[in-house]
Every structure is written in C-alpha cells, then in structure tokens.
Amino acid sequence: MWLLQPLNESKLIHDIVENISLQVLDCTLLNVAKYPIGISSRACEVYKLLDVGQIDVRMVGIWGTGGIGKTTIAKAVYNSIAHKFEASCFLKDVRERSIPYGGLVELQNCLLYEILRGKELKVTDVDKGINVIRDRLRAKKILLILDDVNELNQLNTLVGGFDWFGSGSRIIITTRDQHLLTAHEVNRIYKVKELDPHEALELFSSWNGSSRNRHLHDEYEKLAQTIVHYAQGLPLALMVFGSLLRGKSVDQWQSALDGYKRVPNKEIQEILKTSYNALEEHVKNVFLHTACFFRGENKNYVIKILEICDLNPKYSIVLLVEKALISIDERDCIGMHHLLEEMGKEIVRQESPSEPGKRSRLWFYEDICHVLE
C-alpha cells in the first residue's frame, strides 16, 4: 500500500494543477486592439441589447461591412462580461475555419473544450456534435461568441436553438449578413457605425505615430484630414493608411493618396471583396452597376433602369443591403461606402487594365472619349 500512496498523491497534485491552469486560462482576457479608439461607446450599445441581468437566453447580432470593427467590439464585450458566466468561449474566424472538410466538427469540439474547461470530449460527426452540445450545455449559463459567420448552417450546427443553453446564457454573433441573423431568429441586432471624424483622425494618427507630435506641420495636418475623409470612418482603412505612411514625408503621403485614388489599396480591397465574392452572379452585376453609376441615385429610378437588363434588381438590392454592401437612406436613395464604390470600379477595371474598350462598364469621361474616338 505504501507504494501506491505517492502515485495517488502525484495524480492528485497533477489534477489540481491542471484544474487551476484551466481556470486561469478561462479567465484570460482577449487582446482587443492596439488602439481601441471608439470601441467603448459601441460596446455599450451591445451591452444594452445583451441585458446580462435577465434570466432569458439571448442571442445578439453585431452586423456591418468588412473592416468596420465587429470582431474588435465583440472582444471588448467578451472581456467585460465573461466573468459573469459559468463558462465562456470566443470562436473566432468561423467562416474561414468551417471551409475545410470537417471544419464544423472541429469548431464543435473547440466549443465543447472551452465551455467544459478542457474535459476530453471528442465528437466525430456534426449531427452527434449537435446532440452533445445541446445535452451538455443546456444547464450551463454560458457566454459564447461566434465571430465572422457567413452561412446559416454554421448557426444551426453551433447554436441551433435557445433551448441548447442554460438560463441567463448570452450568444453574440458577428456577421456581414443581416439575413443570417433574422433567419436564425436573432432579433436584437447592432449595426456597427463608422468612426466619426474626430475618432477617425485619432485612430489614423495613432497608427501613423503622428499623435505623439502635438504640433504637426500644416501640410501634414491638411493631408491627414484628406486621408481621414477618404477612409470615411472605416477602421481597417485608417489602420492600413496610418501604418503605411508612418515616417513618410509630405510628398510621399500625397503620392500614396493619389495612387490609391487610381488603384485602391490591395489589402483593404481583399477584405472588402469577401462579401462580393459570395454573391450570386446577377447580384454581383447589380452591385457593379451601382458602384459605377448609381451611388446616390433614387432606388426606384435604379430599379426601373436595371429591370430592362433582366437583373431582378428589387431582390438584388434587398440582398445587398442585408450584406452591408449598400444602404438606403430616408430619401430612398442608394448609399455606398466610398471604398466599396472604389472596389466595384476596380473589379471592372481589372477586366482589362490597359484597354478600357474591353471592360463591361465605362464611367470615366477620358475612357469614354478614348473608346468613342
């Protein structure tokens, strides 16, 4: 017996250390952002929708275009309220991680591992995973964040119903597609707002390093305002421009800005194009027509024109609004972020970079004159 005693003590010590480590890991905060400017006020709007004190199970959506800060806001909210739940999990990059074969099963396993605090429980099939999640979590008060969801199947597989989770649980879903939320009966939705001019200048200056110099040269100040206006409050663009122009001269700032007006920044374009690439072909055509010709025009006027092209514009416009690629204002006019407009025009330009006559659309007067002549 005396030989078994040390072994039992060793196992006990190992179990205690492992349990403490998992609890410490569970309490570890997420890195939100290097410069979390404008995050607090937006996170407060999400807090109101969550209303953590209530005992109902609640799902809340954070919706907006790419690069607008949905994930950053979700991280800030997670850090603020995770301690109020029995367990929590932040599932990032759901769209990308679900693409490979078996990706959804891996996400289910990750969710179970995080919520059950490291207990070995391996599912090998999506349908089995659904039952395990529902059975194991229905009595737990949890906080779960699904980041960057783009398909309804992801929601059905990971957070299928309100009865999957214990009283007081909160599920936050970030997405570019509003329809996914409404289709899953997520009725509390926060649409992320662009940064206001003051916040935008502060974020650009922070990434650029110019915020350390309170007495900027007039030319720098003027160009900084121009860049901020060009980015139109999109945090992604402000971060990219600020980083690229850090330590550059006034002439280099101006040259870069002129260049981006001709050919948009590739890093920003690739992130914005994610939503465009997922569209059906006829919806892509409506988006490109809108980007090239109809930004700011009355919706009914645009519909009338595009119906002649057999594009079913009524349906397409609704879809584009849901995917945060366009908006409709109180005057029934079509709005579009400046960088999304540029993205659409660049897609058309790339059809034939050197010969405008081979492109599907022409909007620049010099290109039109060139082709007609």
GIZIVEN-V835325 format. One record per helix or strand of 3 or more residues. SS is the DSSP state (H for helix, E for strand). FROM is the first residue (numbers start at 0). LEN is the number of residues. Records with the same first field share a line. If there is no record, write none. Layout:
BEGIN
SS=FROM-LEN / FROM-LEN
END
This chain:
BEGIN
H=1-25 / 38-12 / 69-15 / 93-4 / 102-13 / 125-12 / 151-7 / 161-3 / 177-6 / 196-12 / 209-3 / 217-14 / 234-10 / 249-13 / 265-12 / 280-14 / 298-9 / 312-10 / 337-12 / 355-3 / 364-8
E=57-6 / 86-5 / 141-8 / 169-6 / 187-4 / 332-3
END
